Amino acid sequence: MGSPPSWLSLFTDKVTTSIHAHNVLSPLGCHFQEISGVWEITIFASRTEIVGGSQDGRSRHSPFSVDVANVLSAFSDVENIGWQAHRLDRQDDLGPHLSVDGTVENHRVWLRVTSAAPERFEPGRRALVNQQGFEEVW
C-alpha cells in the first residue's frame, strides 16, 4: 500500500485525536483503500501481546472511548452514522465498530473505528512482564 494522500493523513490525524485511552493506549493502526471512488478508512488500536509470566502468548485489546462529535467535525459533510454492536458472521473481521459515511475535502469517505484490531493485523505492542515495560512493534 502506498503513502496516503495529504488530505487523508490530516483527516486520520484529526480522527485519532478523538480516541481516548483508559490506560496506556497501544499503537493505532490505519488501513485505507479507494474502491469505486469511495475511500474506505479503518482505524483501530492494535493488540498488546503478553511476553513472559502466566499470561505469556496471550494478547489484550486497549480499552478506549471515542469522542464521536469530534470525529464528525473532521468531515465536511456527514450522510450516515452507525454503530455495529456485534460481529455479523465469521467473515466479518471488523466486528463492533463506529461507521461514518460522508465527505472530506470533496472525497467520499467511509470511516470505521473498530472496537478491537482486526485479527489479520499482528500485535502493535508487547508487554514485557519480566522487564515491566512495553516494546512498540509498529
C-alpha positions as CSV (number, residue, x, y, z in Angstrom):
1,M,0.0,0.0,0.0
2,G,1.4,3.4,-1.0
3,S,1.6,6.6,1.1
4,P,-1.7,8.2,1.8
5,P,-2.7,11.5,0.1
6,S,-2.1,14.5,2.4
7,W,-5.8,15.2,2.9
8,L,-6.2,11.6,4.2
9,S,-3.3,11.9,6.6
10,L,-4.7,15.2,8.0
11,F,-8.2,13.6,8.3
12,T,-6.9,10.5,10.2
13,D,-4.8,12.7,12.5
14,K,-7.9,14.6,13.4
15,V,-9.9,11.4,13.9
16,T,-7.3,9.8,16.1
17,T,-7.4,12.8,18.5
18,S,-10.9,11.6,19.2
19,I,-9.7,8.3,20.7
20,H,-9.1,8.5,24.4
21,A,-7.3,5.7,26.3
22,H,-8.5,4.3,29.6
23,N,-4.9,3.2,30.3
24,V,-1.8,3.1,28.1
25,L,-3.1,3.0,24.5
26,S,-1.4,0.7,22.2
27,P,-0.3,2.0,18.7
28,L,-3.1,3.0,16.4
29,G,-3.4,1.4,13.0
30,C,-5.0,2.7,9.9
31,H,-6.0,0.7,6.8
32,F,-7.2,2.6,3.7
33,Q,-8.2,1.8,0.1
34,E,-10.1,3.5,-2.6
35,I,-12.9,1.5,-4.2
36,S,-15.1,2.9,-6.9
37,G,-14.5,6.5,-5.8
38,V,-15.0,5.8,-2.1
39,W,-12.2,5.9,0.4
40,E,-12.6,3.1,2.9
41,I,-10.7,4.0,6.1
42,T,-10.4,1.8,9.1
43,I,-8.8,3.0,12.3
44,F,-8.1,0.7,15.3
45,A,-6.0,0.3,18.4
46,S,-3.5,-2.6,18.0
47,R,-3.4,-5.6,20.3
48,T,-0.8,-6.0,23.0
49,E,1.0,-9.3,23.2
50,I,1.9,-10.5,26.7
51,V,5.5,-11.8,26.8
52,G,6.5,-13.7,30.0
53,G,4.6,-14.6,33.1
54,S,1.5,-16.7,33.4
55,Q,-0.3,-14.9,30.5
56,D,2.6,-15.4,28.1
57,G,1.5,-15.5,24.4
58,R,-2.0,-14.0,25.0
59,S,-3.0,-10.7,23.6
60,R,-5.1,-7.9,25.0
61,H,-7.1,-5.1,23.5
62,S,-6.6,-1.5,24.6
63,P,-9.7,-0.1,26.3
64,F,-10.6,3.3,24.8
65,S,-13.5,5.6,24.1
66,V,-14.3,7.8,21.1
67,D,-15.5,11.4,21.1
68,V,-18.0,11.0,18.3
69,A,-18.7,14.7,18.0
70,N,-15.0,15.3,17.3
71,V,-15.0,12.6,14.7
72,L,-17.9,14.1,12.9
73,S,-16.2,17.5,12.9
74,A,-13.4,16.0,10.7
75,F,-16.0,15.6,7.9
76,S,-17.1,18.4,5.5
77,D,-20.5,16.7,5.3
78,V,-21.9,13.6,7.1
79,E,-24.6,11.4,5.4
80,N,-24.8,8.4,7.8
81,I,-23.6,7.4,11.2
82,G,-23.9,3.9,12.6
83,W,-22.8,1.5,15.3
84,Q,-22.4,-2.2,14.6
85,A,-22.7,-3.8,18.1
86,H,-21.6,-7.3,17.3
87,R,-19.7,-9.4,14.7
88,L,-22.1,-10.3,11.9
89,D,-20.5,-13.6,11.0
90,R,-17.2,-15.4,10.8
91,Q,-16.1,-13.4,7.7
92,D,-16.7,-10.1,9.5
93,D,-13.2,-9.2,10.6
94,L,-14.1,-5.6,11.7
95,G,-16.6,-6.7,14.4
96,P,-18.1,-3.9,16.5
97,H,-17.4,-0.5,15.1
98,L,-18.4,3.1,14.6
99,S,-19.2,3.8,11.0
100,V,-19.5,7.3,9.4
101,D,-20.2,7.9,5.7
102,G,-19.5,11.4,4.4
103,T,-17.3,13.8,2.5
104,V,-13.9,15.1,3.4
105,E,-12.5,17.8,1.1
106,N,-14.6,16.6,-1.8
107,H,-13.6,13.0,-1.3
108,R,-16.2,10.3,-0.5
109,V,-15.2,8.6,2.8
110,W,-16.5,5.6,4.7
111,L,-14.8,5.6,8.1
112,R,-14.8,2.8,10.5
113,V,-13.3,2.9,14.0
114,T,-13.2,-0.6,15.4
115,S,-13.5,-1.6,19.0
116,A,-10.7,-4.1,18.5
117,A,-7.9,-4.6,16.0
118,P,-8.9,-6.9,13.1
119,E,-7.3,-10.4,13.6
120,R,-5.3,-10.2,10.4
121,F,-3.0,-7.5,12.0
122,E,-0.2,-8.5,14.2
123,P,0.0,-7.0,17.7
124,G,1.4,-3.5,17.7
125,R,3.0,-3.7,21.1
126,R,4.4,-6.2,23.5
127,A,4.1,-6.1,27.3
128,L,7.4,-7.4,28.7
129,V,6.3,-8.8,32.0
130,N,9.7,-9.7,33.4
131,Q,11.1,-6.3,32.4
132,Q,8.0,-4.4,33.5
133,G,7.8,-2.4,30.3
134,F,6.5,-2.2,26.8
135,E,8.0,-2.7,23.4
136,E,6.4,-1.0,20.4
137,V,6.4,-3.3,17.4
138,W,4.9,-0.9,14.9
